[in-house]
Amino acid sequence: MEFPILLIVIIALALIFDYINGFHDAANSIATIVSTKVLTPFQAVLWAALWNFAAFFIAAYIIGEFKIGNTIAKTVNENFITLEVIFSGLVAAIAWNLLTWWFGIPSSSSHTLIGGFLGAALMHAFMMDYHDVAAAQPGLGFWDTFKEAFNQVTHQSVVKFDKVIPIFLFIFMAPIIGMIISIIITLIIVHLYKKSNPHKADQSFKRLQLASSALFSLGHGLNDAQKVMGIIGAALIYYHVEMLQDPVYLAIPAAGRFDYFAEHYIWVPLVSFLAIGLGTMSGGWKIIKTMGTKITKVTSLEGVSAETAGAITLFITDHFGIPVSTTHTITGSIIGVGLTKRVSAVRWGITVSLLWAWVLTIPISAIVAGIMYLVVTFLS
């Protein structure tokens, strides 16, 4: 089977995005373990990369499905998915990710990808409606045609809100859940170890941090690698259904096509998890510094609490198939351990800056993707 050139480019770009995600987002997996000096940066990235990739085997052979990938593939109505839409969304996501990485801003790769996908699909729907309105009512001026096309887009269910609304809600819910769990874990640990020798306790926490960071890296792999898999899945399903008119895919209800794809294209999840692991090994030192030291100073005890809380949050959201940001999750968890000391232990100026980056990520990615879609369609 020969794939179209654009489909091959999309798969390559998606894996590049996955790799970039590795050194952009996966730095969150090792920020606390590096700042507490449990591992050197080089040891830490190898440790995190190992567990990023191990998540593939958990998802494929223990959980037995890829719920988050399925959610991502279905954030957009399949009637408005084309290869050009997916390509434009990926280019926008890569551009925003590299920009935030360059400035050391821990924005969400997950929401960048989702925003790009939604923005390109909405622009695709708008342009189709604009041309239809212009053809049906040639006497209308530009602005009247624009307004009529815009009105039609708002009534076309381009975005699947049953998938997208939970993603938007968990921009805020994931860090709050991580924060609450980390506060609870920290208070429990402090109570259990209050009579222990401080040096011995610290050595115990450093050993425990190896386990907690591994759990968080496992959760990161389960969560983030599946998002790229979902985008590639959407492209391959479009290829089989719309371009090949594949009778096998056409016979499967739309809701079941992703599971069929994941079973028959097992190399897609495999290379998605591998790419994010390789990206993790490339590091992301600017973001590690922000996450590990600038928000609040983290001890080994607090590192265990933050990573364990982040891992629990990621496992919960993976169970329900809700894509969340590992950046948001670990940030909330780190804030939680800071709050157990005192409110002033958290550097709120940094935290507010991060919050603005989170809120703006999806709309900016969507706008850039919409513009990119116009450029792509103009050139083609």
Buried (B, 14 or more C-beta within 10 A) or exposed (E): EEBEEBBEBBBEBBBBBBBBBBBBBBBBBBBBBBBBEBBEBEEBBBBBBBBBBBBBEBBBEEBEBBBBBBBBBBBBBBEBBBBBBBBBBBBBBBBBBEBBBEEBBBBBBBBBBBBBBBBBBBBBBBBBBBEBBBEEEEEBEEEEBBEBBEEBBEEBEBBBEEBBEBBEEBBBBBBBBBBBBBBBBBEEBEEEBEEEEEEEBBEBBBEBBBEBBBBBBBBBBBBBBBBBBBBBBBBBBBBBBBEEEBEEBEEBEEEEBBBBBBEEBEEBBBBBBBBBBBBBBBBBEBBBBBBBBBBBBBBBBBBBBBBBBBBBBBBBBBEEBBBBBBBBBBBBBBBBBBBBBEEEBBBEEBBEBBBEBBEBBBEBBBBBBBBBBBEBBEEE
